[in-house]
Amino acid sequence: MLVYHHNSMKTISFVNLKGGVGKTSICLNLAAAVSKRGRRVLLLDLDPSASLTYSLLENVETAAPRYPDDWTRAVVPFNHYDLVPGSLELEDLEKKKDLHILKQALQQAKGYDFVFIDCPPALDVLTIMAILASSTVCAVINARLLEYRGLVAIDDTIRALRAKARRKVIVNEYDGRRRLEQDLLKKLKKDYGEDLYRSTVRRSVAVPESVVRSMDVLAHRRTSPVAKDFEALAREFLRKEG
């Protein structure tokens, strides 16, 4: 639960303009890999469709928290990280006029090194609240041209909000055998430099298998190649974020 105060807690939002890129799996499995390296992580499901929540809970009975009043009571503890579940009730949060209400609510979080926010697959009010609450915004994309172009909209939003968050890029479901994906990764490295995570995550059936079993992929198949990808990503993440 929320107990020990930690002054250096960082909030990381995982965003994309659309669904289907594996944003939720990056958020969950990176949290698992980071947690296993001794950091305390709070997962916050900010998507009304609650994909992150359904990835971990077979029976979703916990209502979405009412920000900023009682969200700490909604925390569900796991072995290596904690979860604040999402649900359709999060749509009520979108009606709030104060875009900083999420940032203010997260000030109640005690004892965590990181808060990982799984955002809706759109640049909507909830995502804007998350960006304003974050120290880093991780854009999760596949190595495809249209998604590459979508990064511009994310950058424009951060600038328009005058947000203090840094933007990073994570490439998911990468297939290094495909020439087009190789070329786009080279372009990303050239254009985004140190803002691009060099550790890519491959496409693997182990990821949807873990969702069916309501667990992260490291718990499901600890020695699988994709689990090793997440371990490498966690090491790079901690070098960048501390």
ABEGO torsion letter per residue (X at the ends): XBABBBAABBBBBBBBABBGAGAAAAAAAAAAAAAAAGBBBBBBBABAAGAAAAAABABBABBBBBOAAAAAAABBBBAABBBBBBBAAAAAAAABABAAAAAAAAAABBGBABBBBBBBBBBBAAAAAAAAABABBBBBBBBBAAAAAAAAAAAAAAAAAGBABBBBBBBBGBBAABAAAAAAAAAAAAAAEAABBABBBBBBAAAAAAAAAGBBAAAABAABAAAAAAAAAAAAAAAAAX
